[in-house]
Amino acid sequence: MAGNRTPNSALAEVIAQSGATYFALAREIRSVAAEAGQHLGTGPSAVAYWVSGGTPSGQTPFYIAEALTRRTKRRVTVAEIGLGCEGGVAMEADPLAVIADLGRSVIQRRRDFLGAAFTAAAVGLPLAYDHEAVAATLRASETGGSVGPTEVMAVRQLTEMFRSADELLGGGHGLTTVTAYLTDTVAPMLTARFPSATVRSEAFGAAAQLACLVGWKHHDLGREGAAQQYYLLGYQLACEADPNGHAAWMMRALTHQALDLGHPGSSPELAEAALGRATGKVDRQTEALLLVTCARAYGAAGQSARAARALLAAEDAVTDTWEPVPDYAAASGPVAATVASHMGKTLTAMKDHAAAERHYRRALAGRTPGTYQLKHGLTLAHLGRSVAGQHRHEEAVGLWGRSLDFMGGVVSDRNRRAVKEIQATSARYRRRGVAGAVSLNQRATELLSNQV
């Protein structure tokens, strides 16, 4: 009975520390759940129910803890607020065991994993990571057979094949297959005895790229907690391959995920650490990609002057094509186009729509549409937004219409969210009588009805 419940004083205390009203906290919880692909109807009465001793169901305790983490600017755990045992994102001492655990969760479609929330407090985990302790664990596990360059090359080739398919069909295509390959084939390979330290590094580098791809696929589907755990796994594997350049690249992936979700928090610190780790140890184009990540982090954090300096440095670095780009950085596509795209996002966050437009157009010109279907459609959508920000609404309608040409048949939550935004904007334009808005709204509505 309700009268027999024991009030949750631990939860009440942390809510008080956060300064949030029940209404504001409920809104934050709904936002966290939405990032994890879950629709919750949480309201102030639900928060009051939990404070009075009621028990939230499913993954909701983790969503509450994450919402309070964001409010208090410190790590809040479910144990601290009296709602269960601690779990969630961490970097374990044995990343090979993590591969197996994560793989089972994906293949068995465990709701607690696929619905896990992105954890803002985990963005900075690489900053305190003890690579040497984990390296010792991995060395001790080398009891398998022999693996050479041929097997490593096969992993790289298959990873590139999966990545190319994603660009055409979206992150939801072949997720279980890619996960099973990482779990059942690549992870056991990492316990082998290698003919040289170079081959060992290449094997771990190939595994890190594959883990990053699995993380990206989850990110593309809107499964942000799962994506974050695979990105952290990729970081651990990259540290074994190259603790400078490749590890910095995985720190970049974690930074971009946080920025995409609107959580600058630790992003500037992590982006700076990645750049500091790689500068002088990677080619200048890879350095440009890390510099533009710093620019995005600064821009999102409201540090406009630092963002502008980082953008200028990235523009300078990207023109130096003397040295080859490593596989992990080349995987994102033509470097100049990638840098231009992120410059556009940085300038959009800084409300400089005219400059953002120039960079989005450069990004489009630098990528072949047939090869980069997903990126091309999303970049056109971003370009339309920057043009609309300059009050050229009919031109924006045309750009969004072109973007829809690339968005059919793609299994991607990012893609779907872009179409929904176009649908909503075109509905407003239709009411205002903007030319082409009626047709654009109809196309967007039809496309959404046909997507899974």
C-alpha positions as CSV (number, residue, x, y, z in Angstrom):
1,M,0.0,0.0,0.0
2,A,1.1,3.6,-0.7
3,G,1.0,4.4,3.0
4,N,3.6,1.7,3.8
5,R,6.2,3.1,1.4
6,T,9.4,4.5,2.9
7,P,10.3,7.9,1.5
8,N,13.4,8.0,-0.7
9,S,15.4,10.6,1.3
10,A,18.5,10.0,-0.8
11,L,16.7,10.9,-4.0
12,A,15.1,13.9,-2.4
13,E,18.5,15.1,-1.1
14,V,20.1,15.0,-4.6
15,I,17.1,16.7,-6.2
16,A,17.4,19.5,-3.6
17,Q,21.1,19.8,-4.4
18,S,20.4,20.1,-8.1
19,G,18.0,23.0,-7.5
20,A,15.6,21.5,-10.1
21,T,11.8,21.6,-9.6
22,Y,10.0,18.4,-10.2
23,F,8.7,19.8,-13.4
24,A,12.2,20.6,-14.7
25,L,13.6,17.3,-13.6
26,A,10.8,15.4,-15.3
27,R,11.5,17.3,-18.5
28,E,15.2,16.4,-18.3
29,I,14.4,12.7,-17.6
30,R,12.2,12.7,-20.7
31,S,15.1,14.2,-22.7
32,V,17.6,11.6,-21.5
33,A,15.2,8.8,-22.4
34,A,14.5,10.3,-25.8
35,E,18.3,10.2,-26.5
36,A,18.2,6.5,-25.8
37,G,15.3,6.0,-28.1
38,Q,12.7,5.6,-25.4
39,H,9.5,7.7,-25.1
40,L,8.5,8.4,-21.5
41,G,5.6,10.4,-20.3
42,T,7.3,11.4,-17.0
43,G,5.7,14.3,-15.2
44,P,6.1,16.0,-11.9
45,S,3.7,13.5,-10.2
46,A,6.0,10.7,-11.2
47,V,9.0,12.4,-9.6
48,A,6.9,13.0,-6.4
49,Y,5.9,9.3,-6.5
50,W,9.6,8.2,-6.6
51,V,10.5,10.6,-3.8
52,S,7.7,9.1,-1.7
53,G,9.2,5.6,-2.1
54,G,7.8,4.5,-5.4
55,T,10.0,2.4,-7.7
56,P,10.6,3.5,-11.4
57,S,10.5,0.7,-13.9
58,G,13.0,-0.5,-16.6
59,Q,15.8,1.8,-17.4
60,T,14.2,4.8,-15.8
61,P,16.5,4.8,-12.7
62,F,19.5,5.3,-15.0
63,Y,17.7,8.1,-16.8
64,I,17.0,9.8,-13.5
65,A,20.6,9.4,-12.4
66,E,21.8,10.9,-15.7
67,A,19.3,13.8,-15.5
68,L,20.6,14.6,-12.0
69,T,24.2,14.2,-13.2
70,R,23.5,17.0,-15.8
71,R,21.8,19.2,-13.3
72,T,24.4,18.9,-10.5
73,K,27.4,18.9,-12.8
74,R,28.8,15.8,-11.0
75,R,28.5,12.0,-11.4
76,V,25.2,10.8,-9.8
77,T,24.7,7.0,-9.6
78,V,21.6,5.0,-9.2
79,A,23.0,3.6,-6.0
80,E,23.4,7.1,-4.6
81,I,19.8,8.0,-5.2
82,G,18.5,4.7,-3.7
83,L,17.3,3.2,-7.0
84,G,19.5,0.1,-7.4
85,C,23.0,-1.1,-7.9
86,E,25.5,0.9,-9.9
87,G,26.0,-0.1,-13.6
88,G,26.3,1.8,-16.9
89,V,29.3,3.1,-18.7
90,A,32.8,2.2,-17.6
91,M,36.1,1.0,-19.1
92,E,36.9,-2.4,-17.7
93,A,40.3,-3.9,-17.2
94,D,39.8,-6.5,-19.9
95,P,38.4,-5.0,-23.1
96,L,38.2,-8.5,-24.7
97,A,35.7,-9.5,-22.1
98,V,33.8,-6.2,-22.8
99,I,33.6,-7.2,-26.5
100,A,31.9,-10.4,-25.5
101,D,29.5,-8.8,-23.1
102,L,28.5,-6.0,-25.5
103,G,28.2,-8.5,-28.3
104,R,25.8,-10.7,-26.4
105,S,23.7,-7.7,-25.5
106,V,23.4,-6.6,-29.2
107,I,22.7,-10.1,-30.6
108,Q,20.2,-11.0,-27.9
109,R,18.6,-7.5,-28.3
110,R,18.7,-6.8,-24.6
111,R,16.5,-3.8,-23.9
112,D,18.5,-2.6,-21.0
113,F,21.6,-2.2,-23.3
114,L,19.9,-1.0,-26.4
115,G,17.9,1.5,-24.4
116,A,20.8,2.7,-22.2
117,A,21.2,6.4,-21.9
118,F,24.2,8.4,-23.0
119,T,26.2,9.4,-19.9
120,A,27.6,12.9,-19.8
121,A,29.9,12.0,-16.9
122,A,31.6,9.3,-19.0
123,V,32.7,11.7,-21.7
124,G,35.9,12.5,-19.8
125,L,36.8,8.8,-18.9
126,P,39.7,8.6,-21.3
127,L,41.4,11.5,-19.4
128,A,41.9,9.3,-16.4
129,Y,42.4,6.0,-18.2
130,D,45.2,3.7,-17.0
131,H,46.5,2.3,-20.3
132,E,49.4,0.4,-18.7
133,A,47.3,-1.7,-16.4
134,V,45.0,-2.8,-19.2
135,A,47.9,-3.5,-21.5
136,A,49.3,-5.9,-18.9
137,T,46.0,-7.7,-18.8
138,L,45.9,-8.0,-22.6
139,R,49.5,-9.3,-22.8
140,A,48.7,-12.0,-20.2
141,S,45.8,-13.2,-22.5
142,E,48.0,-13.9,-25.5
143,T,47.6,-17.7,-25.5
144,G,46.0,-18.3,-28.9
145,G,47.4,-19.4,-32.2
146,S,49.3,-17.4,-34.7
147,V,48.0,-14.4,-36.6
148,G,49.8,-12.5,-39.4
149,P,49.3,-9.6,-41.7
150,T,46.9,-11.5,-44.0
151,E,44.3,-11.9,-41.2
152,V,44.6,-8.2,-40.2
153,M,44.1,-7.1,-43.8
154,A,41.0,-9.2,-44.1
155,V,39.5,-7.4,-41.0
156,R,40.3,-4.0,-42.6
157,Q,38.8,-5.0,-45.9
158,L,35.6,-6.3,-44.3
159,T,35.3,-3.2,-42.1
160,E,35.6,-1.0,-45.1
161,M,32.9,-3.0,-46.9
162,F,30.5,-2.6,-43.9
163,R,31.3,1.1,-43.7
164,S,30.6,1.6,-47.4
165,A,27.2,-0.2,-47.0
166,D,26.4,2.2,-44.1
167,E,26.9,5.2,-46.3
168,L,24.3,3.9,-48.8
169,L,21.8,2.1,-46.4
170,G,22.3,3.6,-42.9
171,G,23.7,2.4,-39.6
172,G,20.8,0.0,-39.1
173,H,21.9,-2.2,-42.0
174,G,23.8,-5.3,-41.0
175,L,24.3,-4.3,-37.4
176,T,24.0,-7.8,-36.0
177,T,26.3,-9.2,-38.6
178,V,29.1,-6.6,-37.9
179,T,28.7,-7.2,-34.2
180,A,29.0,-10.9,-34.5
181,Y,32.1,-10.5,-36.6
182,L,33.8,-8.3,-34.0
183,T,32.7,-10.7,-31.2
184,D,33.3,-14.1,-32.7
185,T,36.2,-13.5,-35.1
186,V,38.1,-10.4,-34.3
187,A,38.2,-10.6,-30.5
188,P,39.7,-14.1,-30.4
189,M,42.3,-13.0,-33.0
190,L,43.6,-10.4,-30.4
191,T,44.6,-13.2,-28.0
192,A,46.9,-14.7,-30.7
193,R,50.7,-14.6,-30.8
194,F,51.9,-12.1,-33.4
195,P,55.1,-12.3,-35.4
196,S,56.0,-8.8,-34.5
197,A,55.0,-5.8,-32.4
198,T,54.0,-4.1,-35.7
199,V,51.5,-6.7,-36.6
200,R,50.1,-6.7,-33.1
201,S,49.5,-3.0,-33.3
202,E,47.9,-3.3,-36.7
203,A,45.6,-6.0,-35.4
204,F,44.4,-3.9,-32.4
205,G,44.1,-0.9,-34.8
206,A,41.9,-2.9,-37.1
207,A,39.8,-4.1,-34.1
208,A,39.5,-0.5,-32.9
209,Q,38.2,0.7,-36.2
210,L,35.6,-2.1,-36.3
211,A,34.5,-1.2,-32.7
212,C,34.2,2.4,-33.7
213,L,32.1,1.4,-36.7
214,V,29.7,-0.6,-34.4
215,G,29.5,2.5,-32.2
216,W,28.7,4.7,-35.1
217,K,26.0,2.3,-36.2
218,H,24.3,2.6,-32.8
219,H,24.8,6.4,-32.9
220,D,23.1,6.5,-36.3
221,L,20.2,4.6,-34.9
222,G,19.8,6.9,-31.9
223,R,21.0,4.2,-29.4
224,E,23.4,6.6,-27.7
225,G,24.3,4.7,-24.6
226,A,25.3,1.6,-26.6
227,A,27.2,3.8,-29.0
228,Q,29.1,5.4,-26.2
229,Q,30.1,2.0,-24.7
230,Y,31.5,0.9,-28.1
231,Y,33.4,4.2,-28.6
232,L,35.0,3.7,-25.2
233,L,35.9,0.1,-26.1
234,G,37.4,1.4,-29.4
235,Y,39.4,3.9,-27.4
236,Q,40.9,1.1,-25.3
237,L,41.8,-1.0,-28.3
238,A,43.2,2.0,-30.1
239,C,45.5,2.7,-27.1
240,E,47.1,-0.8,-27.8
241,A,47.5,0.1,-31.4
242,D,48.8,3.7,-31.2
243,P,48.3,5.6,-27.9
244,N,48.9,8.8,-29.7
245,G,47.2,9.3,-33.1
246,H,44.6,6.4,-33.1
247,A,43.7,6.9,-29.4
248,A,43.3,10.6,-30.1
249,W,41.0,9.7,-32.9
250,M,38.7,7.7,-30.7
251,M,38.6,10.6,-28.2
252,R,37.4,12.7,-31.1
253,A,34.6,10.2,-31.7
254,L,33.5,10.5,-28.1
255,T,33.7,14.3,-28.3
256,H,31.5,14.5,-31.5
257,Q,28.9,12.3,-30.0
258,A,28.6,14.6,-26.9
259,L,28.4,17.6,-29.2
260,D,25.8,16.1,-31.5
261,L,23.6,15.5,-28.4
262,G,24.1,19.0,-27.1
263,H,26.3,18.2,-24.1
264,P,29.5,20.4,-24.4
265,G,30.4,19.6,-20.7
266,S,33.8,17.9,-20.8
267,S,34.1,18.2,-24.6
268,P,36.6,21.1,-24.8
269,E,38.9,19.3,-22.3
270,L,38.7,16.0,-24.2
271,A,39.2,17.6,-27.6
272,E,42.2,19.5,-26.3
273,A,43.7,16.4,-24.8
274,A,43.2,14.5,-28.1
275,L,44.9,17.3,-30.1
276,G,47.8,17.5,-27.6
277,R,48.3,13.8,-27.7
278,A,48.5,13.7,-31.5
279,T,50.2,16.9,-32.5
280,G,53.6,16.2,-34.1
281,K,52.8,12.5,-34.2
282,V,50.3,12.5,-37.0
283,D,50.0,14.0,-40.5
284,R,48.7,17.6,-40.8
285,Q,45.4,16.6,-42.3
286,T,44.6,14.3,-39.3
287,E,45.7,17.2,-37.1
288,A,43.2,19.4,-39.0
289,L,40.4,17.0,-38.2
290,L,41.3,17.2,-34.5
291,L,41.6,21.0,-34.6
292,V,38.1,21.3,-36.1
293,T,36.8,19.1,-33.3
294,C,38.3,21.6,-30.8
295,A,36.6,24.4,-32.7
296,R,33.2,22.6,-32.5
297,A,33.7,22.0,-28.7
298,Y,34.7,25.7,-28.1
299,G,31.8,26.9,-30.2
300,A,29.3,24.8,-28.4
301,A,30.7,26.0,-25.0
302,G,30.3,29.6,-26.1
303,Q,34.1,30.2,-26.4
304,S,33.8,32.0,-29.8
305,A,37.3,33.5,-29.9
306,R,39.0,30.1,-29.2
307,A,36.7,28.5,-31.8
308,A,37.7,31.0,-34.4
309,R,41.4,30.4,-33.8
310,A,41.0,26.7,-34.0
311,L,39.0,27.1,-37.3
312,L,41.8,29.1,-38.8
313,A,44.4,26.6,-37.7
314,A,42.3,23.7,-39.2
315,E,42.0,25.6,-42.5
316,D,45.8,25.9,-42.6
317,A,46.5,22.3,-41.6
318,V,44.1,20.7,-44.1
319,T,46.0,22.2,-47.1
320,D,49.2,20.2,-46.2
321,T,48.7,17.0,-48.1
322,W,52.3,15.9,-48.1
323,E,52.0,12.9,-45.7
324,P,49.4,10.1,-46.1
325,V,46.4,10.0,-43.9
326,P,46.1,6.9,-41.6
327,D,43.3,4.4,-42.2
328,Y,41.3,5.4,-39.2
329,A,41.2,9.1,-40.2
330,A,40.6,8.3,-43.9
331,A,37.6,6.2,-43.0
332,S,35.5,9.4,-42.5
333,G,35.9,10.2,-46.2
334,P,37.8,13.0,-48.0
335,V,39.5,15.0,-45.2
336,A,38.9,18.4,-46.7
337,A,35.2,17.7,-47.0
338,T,34.9,16.4,-43.5
339,V,36.7,19.4,-42.1
340,A,34.4,21.7,-44.1
341,S,31.3,19.9,-42.8
342,H,32.4,20.4,-39.2
343,M,33.4,24.0,-39.8
344,G,29.8,24.5,-41.0
345,K,28.4,22.9,-37.8
346,T,30.7,25.1,-35.7
347,L,29.7,28.3,-37.4
348,T,26.0,27.3,-37.2
349,A,26.4,26.9,-33.4
350,M,28.0,30.4,-33.5
351,K,25.0,31.8,-35.5
352,D,27.2,32.7,-38.5
353,H,24.9,31.2,-41.1
354,A,26.6,32.9,-44.1
355,A,30.0,31.4,-43.3
356,A,28.4,28.0,-42.4
357,E,26.8,28.0,-45.9
358,R,30.2,28.4,-47.6
359,H,31.7,25.5,-45.7
360,Y,28.7,23.2,-46.3
361,R,28.9,23.9,-50.0
362,R,32.6,23.0,-49.9
363,A,31.7,19.7,-48.1
364,L,29.2,18.8,-50.8
365,A,31.7,19.6,-53.5
366,G,34.3,17.3,-51.9
367,R,32.2,14.2,-51.7
368,T,30.8,11.9,-54.4
369,P,27.0,11.6,-53.8
370,G,26.8,8.0,-55.0
371,T,29.5,7.0,-52.5
372,Y,28.5,9.1,-49.6
373,Q,24.7,8.9,-49.8
374,L,23.9,9.4,-46.1
375,K,26.4,12.3,-45.6
376,H,25.3,14.0,-48.8
377,G,21.7,14.0,-47.7
378,L,22.4,15.3,-44.2
379,T,24.8,18.0,-45.5
380,L,22.2,19.3,-47.9
381,A,19.7,19.4,-44.9
382,H,22.3,21.4,-42.9
383,L,22.9,23.7,-45.9
384,G,19.2,24.3,-46.2
385,R,19.1,25.3,-42.5
386,S,22.0,27.8,-42.9
387,V,20.3,29.3,-46.0
388,A,17.0,29.6,-44.1
389,G,18.9,31.3,-41.3
390,Q,19.6,34.0,-43.9
391,H,15.9,34.4,-44.8
392,R,16.3,32.8,-48.2
393,H,13.3,30.5,-47.6
394,E,12.5,29.5,-51.2
395,E,16.1,28.5,-51.8
396,A,16.1,26.5,-48.6
397,V,12.9,24.6,-49.8
398,G,14.8,23.6,-52.9
399,L,17.8,22.4,-51.0
400,W,15.7,20.4,-48.6
401,G,13.9,18.9,-51.6
402,R,17.3,17.8,-53.0
403,S,18.2,16.3,-49.6
404,L,15.1,14.1,-49.6
405,D,16.4,12.6,-52.8
406,F,19.2,10.9,-50.8
407,M,17.1,9.9,-47.8
408,G,14.9,7.1,-49.1
409,G,15.6,3.5,-48.0
410,V,18.2,4.6,-45.4
411,V,17.9,2.9,-41.9
412,S,19.1,5.8,-39.8
413,D,17.6,7.7,-36.9
414,R,19.7,10.8,-37.8
415,N,18.2,10.6,-41.3
416,R,14.7,10.3,-39.9
417,R,15.2,13.2,-37.5
418,A,16.4,15.4,-40.4
419,V,13.3,14.4,-42.5
420,K,11.0,15.2,-39.5
421,E,12.6,18.6,-39.1
422,I,12.1,19.3,-42.9
423,Q,8.5,18.2,-42.5
424,A,7.9,20.5,-39.5
425,T,9.6,23.5,-41.2
426,S,7.8,23.0,-44.5
427,A,4.5,22.9,-42.7
428,R,5.2,26.4,-41.2
429,Y,6.4,27.6,-44.6
430,R,3.1,26.2,-46.2
431,R,1.1,28.3,-43.8
432,R,3.2,31.4,-44.8
433,G,2.7,30.7,-48.5
434,V,6.4,30.0,-49.3
435,A,6.7,28.6,-52.8
436,G,7.3,24.8,-53.0
437,A,6.5,24.2,-49.3
438,V,3.3,22.2,-50.0
439,S,5.1,19.7,-52.2
440,L,8.1,19.5,-49.8
441,N,5.8,18.8,-46.9
442,Q,4.0,16.0,-48.8
443,R,7.3,14.4,-49.8
444,A,8.7,14.5,-46.3
445,T,5.4,13.1,-44.9
446,E,5.4,10.2,-47.4
447,L,9.1,9.4,-46.7
448,L,8.5,9.2,-43.0
449,S,5.5,6.9,-43.5
450,N,7.6,4.6,-45.6
451,Q,10.5,4.4,-43.1
452,V,10.6,1.7,-40.5
